[in-house]
Amino acid sequence: MEKKLFIKNMVCNRCIKAIQRDVDALGIQSKHIELGSIIYEQKSKDDFQNIKDALENNGFEILLAQDQQLVEQTKIELIKLLQKLPLQLEKTLSKYLESTMNIEYSKISKIFSFNESITIEKYFIKLKIEKVKELIQLQENNFTEISQLLDYSNLTHLSNQFKNETGMSLTEYKDNKQNFRNPLDRIV
């Protein structure tokens, strides 16, 4: 019988590969794995517990509550949005989430804020700042280009937001040459 599990802390393709490796090692047939979920063929009642144990050993968590699943789905949609640069949000963030998740934004926002104690917009800013840090460390773009890639209205807007979130200027961060990045699964 096919089962779908929603998984917390899956934030990149390496997470997908790690879960695929662990499920394969258990001898369980996975049908589909993507950020935030796995569909597998359950042949034994032990399969769920075996997958749960393997996931927890790697810092993942199975989400059983619908509210938790919605929060994680929201985070994954925002992370996926920042994987393709330049960021081209053709509509507001709320309209984007409504259309990709097929749920009214007011419901998404209320559940997200209640469970995470932060608004979706503030969470998205934190994600963008982590992307800025990554781009600075790659040293392939200047600050203006980074602000354009992440759809900031101008460099000043990015600079102010970066300073508010990190406590340092873009230049201070670049000159420091230390990795002060936060893992995406630890934001909030």
DOFI-396711 format. One line per 2 residues: their letters; for each residue x, z, y of N, C-alpha, C, O. Coordinates in steps of 0.1 Angstrom, whole numbers, plus 2048, in hexadecimal, padded with zeros to 3 digits. Atoms other than C-alpha are relative to their C-alpha. Example, Ala and Ser with C-alpha at 12.3 -4.5 7.8 and 13.67 -1.06 7.14 Angstrom:
% residues 2
AS> 809,800,7F4,87B,84E,7D3,809,800,80C,813,807,80C ~ 7F7,800,7F5,889,847,7F5,7F8,808,80B,7FD,809,816
***
This chain:
% residues 188
ME> 808,800,7F4,800,800,800,809,800,80C,813,807,80D ~ 7F8,801,7F3,80D,7F7,823,7FD,80C,808,7F2,810,80A
KK> 802,7F5,7F7,813,814,83A,808,7FD,80D,813,7F7,80C ~ 7F9,802,7F3,81D,814,85F,803,80E,805,7FB,817,806
LF> 7FC,7F4,7FA,831,830,86E,805,7FE,80F,80B,7F4,811 ~ 7FB,800,7F3,837,836,893,80C,809,801,80B,815,7FD
IK> 7F3,7F8,801,85A,842,89A,805,802,80F,805,7F9,817 ~ 7FA,7FC,7F3,868,855,8B8,80F,7FE,801,816,800,7F6
NM> 7F1,801,7FD,88B,84E,8C7,806,7F3,7FB,812,7F1,7FB ~ 7FB,80D,803,88E,82A,8BC,801,7F8,80D,7F7,7F5,813
VC> 7FE,806,7F2,89D,81A,8DC,808,7F3,800,80A,7ED,80B ~ 7F8,80C,800,8B3,7FD,8D1,800,7FA,7F2,7FB,7FF,7E8
NR> 7FF,807,80D,8BB,7E4,8B6,808,807,7F6,806,805,7EA ~ 7F9,7F8,80A,8D4,7FB,8A6,7F7,80A,7F9,7FA,80D,7ED
CI> 809,7F7,806,8B8,813,8A0,7F8,7F9,7F5,7F6,7FF,7EA ~ 807,808,80A,8A5,7F8,88D,809,7FE,7F4,804,800,7E9
KA> 7F7,802,80C,8C4,7F0,878,802,80D,7F8,803,80D,7EC ~ 7FE,7F3,807,8CA,815,870,7F4,804,7F8,7F6,808,7EC
IQ> 80C,7FD,808,8A6,81A,865,7FF,7F6,7F4,7FB,7FA,7E9 ~ 801,80A,80B,8A7,7FA,851,80A,803,7F5,806,803,7E9
RD> 7F6,7FC,809,8C7,805,840,7FB,80C,7F7,7FD,80C,7EB ~ 805,7F4,807,8B8,827,837,7F5,7FE,7F7,7F4,803,7EC
VD> 80C,803,809,897,81A,82A,805,7F7,7F4,800,7FA,7E9 ~ 7FB,808,80B,8AA,800,815,807,809,7F6,805,807,7EA
AL> 7F9,7F7,809,8C0,81C,807,7F7,808,7F8,7FA,80D,7ED ~ 80A,7F9,808,8A1,82E,7FC,7F9,7F8,7F6,7F1,7FD,7EE
GI> 807,809,80A,895,810,7E9,7F2,7FD,804,7EA,7F9,7FC ~ 80E,802,7FB,876,80D,7FF,800,7F2,807,809,7EF,80F
QS> 800,80E,7FA,86B,7EA,80A,7F9,801,80D,7EE,805,80F ~ 805,801,7F3,867,7E7,82F,7FA,7F2,803,800,7E8,7FF
KH> 806,80D,7FD,84F,7CC,83B,804,7FC,80E,806,7F0,810 ~ 7FD,803,7F2,857,7CE,860,805,80C,807,7FF,817,806
IE> 7FB,7F5,7F8,86C,7E4,877,802,7FA,80E,808,7F0,810 ~ 7FE,804,7F2,86B,7E2,89D,802,80D,807,800,818,802
LG> 7FF,7F3,7F8,872,7FB,8B9,7F3,808,7FF,7E8,803,802 ~ 80B,7F7,800,85B,818,8B3,7F8,800,7F3,7EF,809,7F2
SI> 808,7FF,80C,84D,810,891,806,7F9,7F4,80F,7F1,7F5 ~ 7FC,806,80C,852,806,86D,7F3,7FE,7F7,7EB,807,7F6
IY> 80A,803,80A,83A,7F6,854,807,7FF,7F3,810,7F7,7F1 ~ 7FA,801,80D,843,7FC,830,7F6,800,7F5,7EB,803,7F7
EQ> 809,800,80C,835,7F9,80D,802,80D,7F9,80D,810,7F4 ~ 7FF,7F3,806,82D,81B,800,7FC,7FE,7F1,7F1,7FA,7EE
KS> 802,801,80E,830,81C,7DA,7FF,80D,7FA,7FA,80F,7EF ~ 800,7F2,805,834,841,7D5,7FC,809,80C,7FF,807,817
KD> 804,7F6,7F5,826,85F,7E8,80C,807,805,80B,80D,810 ~ 7F4,7FB,7FB,84A,86A,7EC,806,7F7,80B,80F,7FC,812
DF> 7FA,80A,7F7,852,84B,801,800,806,80F,809,805,816 ~ 802,7FB,7F3,844,85B,821,80B,80B,803,812,80B,80D
QN> 7F6,7F5,7FE,859,87B,81D,80E,7FB,800,816,800,808 ~ 7F2,805,800,878,868,814,804,7F9,80D,80F,7FB,812
IK> 7FE,807,7F3,875,852,833,801,80A,80B,80A,809,813 ~ 800,7F6,7F5,86D,870,849,80E,807,800,814,809,80A
DA> 7F3,7F9,801,88C,882,83C,80C,7F8,805,814,7FC,80D ~ 7F5,809,7FC,8A3,864,841,7FF,7FE,80F,80A,7FD,816
LE> 801,802,7F2,895,85E,864,805,80D,808,80D,80B,812 ~ 7FD,7F3,7FA,899,883,86E,80F,802,800,815,808,809
NN> 7F2,7FF,801,8BD,882,862,808,7F8,80A,813,7FB,80D ~ 7FA,808,7F6,8C4,867,87B,7FB,802,80E,7FD,7FA,817
GF> 805,7FD,7F2,8B2,877,899,7F3,7F9,803,7EF,7FA,80F ~ 80D,806,7FE,891,864,895,7F6,80A,7FC,7F8,814,7F5
EI> 80B,7F7,803,86F,874,892,7F4,7F8,7FD,7F1,7EE,805 ~ 80C,807,802,84F,868,883,7F5,806,809,7F4,812,809
LL> 80B,7FB,7F7,832,86A,89C,7F3,7FE,7F9,7EF,7F3,7F5 ~ 80D,800,806,811,873,88D,7F4,800,80A,7EA,7FA,807
AQ> 80B,7FF,7F6,7FC,87B,8AC,7FF,7F3,808,809,7ED,80C ~ 802,80C,7F9,7ED,85E,8BE,805,801,80E,80A,7F7,813
DQ> 7FA,7FF,7F3,7F7,86B,8E0,80F,7FE,800,814,7F7,809 ~ 7F2,802,801,81B,86D,8D5,804,7F1,7FD,80D,7EC,803
QL> 7FE,80E,803,819,84A,8C7,7FE,7F7,80D,806,7EE,80F ~ 802,808,7F3,80B,83D,8E9,80B,802,809,810,7F9,810
VE> 7F4,7FD,7F7,827,84E,8FC,80C,7F9,7FC,813,7F2,804 ~ 7F5,807,805,841,840,8E6,7FF,7F1,802,809,7EA,805
QT> 803,80E,7FE,831,81D,8E7,803,7FC,80F,808,7F2,812 ~ 7FE,803,7F1,832,81F,90E,80F,800,803,814,7F7,809
KI> 7F1,800,7FE,857,829,90D,806,7F3,7FB,80F,7ED,801 ~ 7FA,80C,806,85F,80C,8F6,7FD,7F3,808,806,7EB,80A
EL> 804,80B,7F7,84C,7F3,90C,809,7FF,80C,80D,7F4,810 ~ 7F8,800,7F4,860,7FE,92A,80F,7FD,7FC,816,7F6,804
IK> 7F3,803,804,881,7FD,917,802,7F1,7FD,80C,7EB,801 ~ 7FF,80E,803,87A,7DA,90A,7FF,7F8,80D,806,7ED,80E
LL> 801,807,7F3,871,7CF,92E,80E,7FF,807,811,7F5,80D ~ 7F2,800,7FA,895,7D9,939,80A,7F9,7F7,816,7F8,7FC
QK> 7F6,807,809,8A6,7C7,91C,802,7F1,804,80C,7EC,802 ~ 7FF,80E,7FB,89F,7A5,92C,802,7FF,80F,7F9,802,816
LP> 7FD,800,7F2,8B0,7A1,94D,802,7F1,804,807,7E9,7FC ~ 805,7F7,7F6,8A9,797,967,7F2,805,7FD,7EA,7FE,7F7
LQ> 80D,7FA,802,88B,7AE,967,7F6,7F8,809,7F8,7F6,815 ~ 80A,808,7F9,86D,798,970,7F2,806,7FD,7EB,801,7F4
LE> 80D,7FA,801,84F,7AE,973,7F6,7F8,809,7F6,7FB,815 ~ 808,808,7F8,835,795,97E,7F3,807,806,7EC,802,80E
KT> 80B,7F8,7FB,81B,7B0,983,804,80E,801,810,811,7FF ~ 7FD,7F2,7FF,81A,7D5,989,804,805,7F2,800,800,7E8
LS> 7FC,7F9,80C,829,7EC,96F,7F3,804,7F8,7F2,803,7EC ~ 80C,7FC,807,806,7F9,968,7F9,7F4,7F9,7F4,7F6,7EE
KY> 806,80C,806,7F8,7D6,962,808,7FB,7F4,802,7F6,7EA ~ 7F8,805,80B,815,7CD,94C,7FE,809,7F4,7FC,804,7E9
LE> 802,7F7,80B,810,7EC,936,7F2,7FE,7FA,7F0,7FE,7EE ~ 80E,803,804,7EA,7E6,935,800,7F4,7F7,7F9,7F4,7EC
ST> 800,80D,807,7F0,7C2,929,808,801,7F3,804,7FA,7E9 ~ 7F8,800,80D,80B,7CA,90F,7FB,80A,7F6,7FD,808,7EA
MN> 805,7F5,809,7FA,7E9,901,7F1,7FF,7FD,7EC,806,7F4 ~ 80E,801,802,7D6,7DF,904,7F8,80D,802,7EF,810,7FA
IE> 807,7F3,7FD,7CC,801,912,800,801,80F,809,7FD,816 ~ 801,7FE,7F1,7C0,80A,935,80C,809,805,810,813,7FE
YS> 7F4,7F9,7FB,7DE,816,94A,7FD,80E,803,805,817,801 ~ 803,7F2,7FD,7CC,835,955,801,809,7F4,805,815,7F5
KI> 7FF,7F8,80C,7CA,841,931,80F,801,7FC,814,80C,7F9 ~ 7F1,7FF,803,7EF,838,92B,807,80A,809,80E,812,804
SK> 7F9,7F8,7F7,7FA,849,94A,7FD,80F,7FE,806,817,7FF ~ 804,7F2,802,7E6,869,944,807,806,7F4,80C,811,7F5
IF> 7FA,7FB,80C,7F2,86D,921,80F,801,801,815,80B,7FD ~ 7F2,800,7FE,816,864,92A,804,80C,808,80D,814,805
SF> 7FC,7F5,7F7,818,87C,947,7FD,80E,7FA,806,817,7FC ~ 803,7F3,806,807,898,934,80B,804,7F5,80F,80F,7F5
NE> 7F7,7FD,80B,81F,895,916,80F,801,804,817,808,7FE ~ 7F1,800,7FC,840,88E,929,803,807,80D,80E,808,810
SI> 7FF,7F9,7F3,83A,8A1,949,808,7F7,80B,80F,7FD,813 ~ 7FA,809,7F6,845,882,95D,7F7,7F4,800,7F0,7F1,7F6
TI> 808,80C,800,833,863,969,807,7F5,7FA,813,7F5,7F8 ~ 7FA,80D,805,838,841,95A,80A,7FA,80A,814,7F5,806
EK> 7F8,806,7F6,846,835,97A,80E,807,802,818,800,803 ~ 7F3,7F8,7FF,860,851,97C,808,7FD,7F4,815,7FC,7F5
YF> 7F9,803,80C,869,84B,958,807,7F2,801,812,7F0,7FD ~ 7FB,80D,7FF,86E,826,95F,80C,7FF,80A,815,7F8,807
IK> 7F5,7FF,7F6,884,82E,97D,80D,805,7F8,818,800,7FA ~ 7F5,7FB,807,89A,843,966,806,7F6,7F6,812,7F5,7F5
LK> 7FB,80A,809,89C,827,94D,808,7F5,808,813,7F1,803 ~ 7F9,809,7F7,8A6,80F,969,80E,805,804,817,7FD,805
IE> 7F3,7FA,7FC,8C1,826,975,80A,800,7F4,816,7FE,7F7 ~ 7F7,801,80B,8D0,828,952,804,7F1,7FE,810,7EF,7FA
KV> 7FC,80E,801,8D0,802,951,80A,7FC,80B,813,7F5,809 ~ 7F6,802,7F5,8E2,802,973,80D,805,7FC,817,7FE,7FE
KE> 7F4,7FA,805,8FC,819,964,807,7F7,7F6,813,7F4,7F7 ~ 7FB,80A,80A,900,801,947,806,7F4,806,811,7F0,803
LI> 7FB,80C,7FA,904,7E3,95D,80C,803,809,815,7FA,809 ~ 7F4,7FC,7F8,91D,7F5,974,80C,801,7F6,817,7FC,7F9
QL> 7F5,7FE,80A,932,7FE,955,805,7F2,7FA,810,7F1,7F7 ~ 7FC,80D,805,931,7DA,949,809,7F8,809,810,7EF,805
QE> 7F9,806,7F5,940,7CF,96A,7FF,7F1,801,808,7EA,804 ~ 802,80E,7FF,931,7AD,968,7F8,7FC,80D,7F8,7F0,811
NN> 808,803,7F4,91B,7B0,987,803,80A,80B,807,815,809 ~ 7FE,7F7,7F5,91F,7BE,9AA,7F2,807,802,7E8,804,7FC
FT> 80B,7F8,7FD,906,7D7,9B8,7F3,7F8,804,7E8,7FA,800 ~ 80B,808,7FC,8F1,7BD,9C9,7F9,7F8,7F5,7ED,7F7,7F3
EI> 805,808,80C,8EE,7A8,9A9,7F8,809,7F7,7EE,806,7F1 ~ 807,7F7,808,8E4,7C7,996,7F3,804,805,7E9,804,7FE
SQ> 80D,7FD,7FA,8C9,7CF,9AF,7F6,7F5,7FE,7EA,7F7,7FC ~ 808,80C,802,8BC,7AC,9AB,7FC,7FF,7F2,7F0,7FB,7EF
LL> 804,800,80E,8BD,7AD,985,7F5,80A,7FC,7ED,807,7F3 ~ 80A,7F6,803,8A8,7CC,985,7F4,800,809,7ED,80A,80A
DY> 80C,802,7F7,88F,7BF,99F,7FE,80A,80A,7F3,80E,80E ~ 801,7F8,7F4,897,7D7,9BB,7FE,7F7,80C,803,7EC,80D
SN> 803,807,7F4,88B,7CC,9DD,80D,7FD,807,80F,7F2,80E ~ 7F3,802,7FA,8AF,7D0,9EA,809,80B,7FB,806,814,7F4
LT> 7F6,7F7,804,8CF,7E2,9E4,7FF,80E,805,801,818,7FE ~ 803,7F3,7FB,8C6,7FF,9FA,7F6,808,7F8,7F8,814,7F5
HL> 80A,7F9,808,8A8,807,9E5,806,805,7F3,804,810,7EF ~ 7F9,7FC,80D,8BD,807,9C5,80A,80C,803,80A,815,7FC
SN> 7F7,7F5,7FD,8D8,81C,9D6,7FA,80D,802,7FF,818,7FD ~ 807,7F4,7FD,8C0,836,9E2,7FA,806,7F3,7FB,812,7F1
QF> 805,7FC,80D,8AF,838,9C0,80B,805,7F7,809,810,7F0 ~ 7F5,7FC,809,8D0,83A,9AE,805,80E,805,808,817,7FC
KN> 7FB,7F4,7FB,8DC,856,9C5,7F6,80C,7FD,7FA,817,7F9 ~ 80A,7F5,803,8BB,86A,9C1,800,804,7F1,7FE,810,7EE
ET> 801,7FD,80E,8BD,867,99B,80D,806,7FB,80D,80F,7F2 ~ 7F3,7FC,806,8E2,86D,995,808,809,809,811,811,804
GM> 7F9,7F7,7F6,8EE,880,9B4,80D,7F9,805,815,800,80C ~ 7F4,807,7FB,90A,866,9BA,7FC,7F2,804,7F2,7EC,800
SL> 802,80E,7FC,90C,844,9CB,804,7F6,7F5,80B,7FA,7EB ~ 7FC,80A,809,910,824,9B8,80F,7FF,7FF,815,7FE,7F4
TE> 7F2,801,800,934,822,9C3,807,80C,7FA,811,80A,7F2 ~ 7FA,7F4,806,93C,846,9B9,7FE,7FF,7F1,808,802,7EA
YK> 802,801,80E,92D,83F,997,80A,7F6,7FA,811,7F8,7F0 ~ 7F6,80A,805,942,81F,993,80E,805,800,815,802,7F7
DN> 7F2,7FB,7FF,962,82F,99F,803,80B,7F7,80F,80D,7F3 ~ 7FE,7F5,808,95D,84D,989,805,7FC,7F2,80D,803,7EB
KQ> 7FB,806,80D,963,837,969,7FD,809,7F4,804,809,7EA ~ 804,7F8,80C,952,851,953,7F2,7FC,7FD,7EA,7F8,805
NF> 80D,804,805,934,84B,93E,7F6,80C,802,7F6,816,7FA ~ 80A,7F6,7FD,918,860,94D,7F2,7FB,7FC,7E8,7FF,802
RN> 80D,806,804,8FD,84C,93B,7F8,809,7F7,7FE,811,7EF ~ 808,7F8,808,8E0,85D,92B,7FA,7F7,7F5,7F6,7EC,7F8
PL> 806,808,80A,8D4,851,909,7F1,7FE,803,7EB,807,808 ~ 80E,803,7FD,8B2,840,90C,7F6,809,7F9,7EB,80C,7FF
DR> 80A,7F7,807,8A2,857,8F3,801,80E,805,7F9,817,801 ~ 7FF,7F3,7FA,8AD,875,908,7FB,800,80E,7FB,80B,815
IV> 806,800,7F2,89D,86A,929,7F3,807,800,7EA,805,7F8 ~ 80C,7F8,7FD,882,882,935,803,80F,7FD,7FB,817,7FF
***
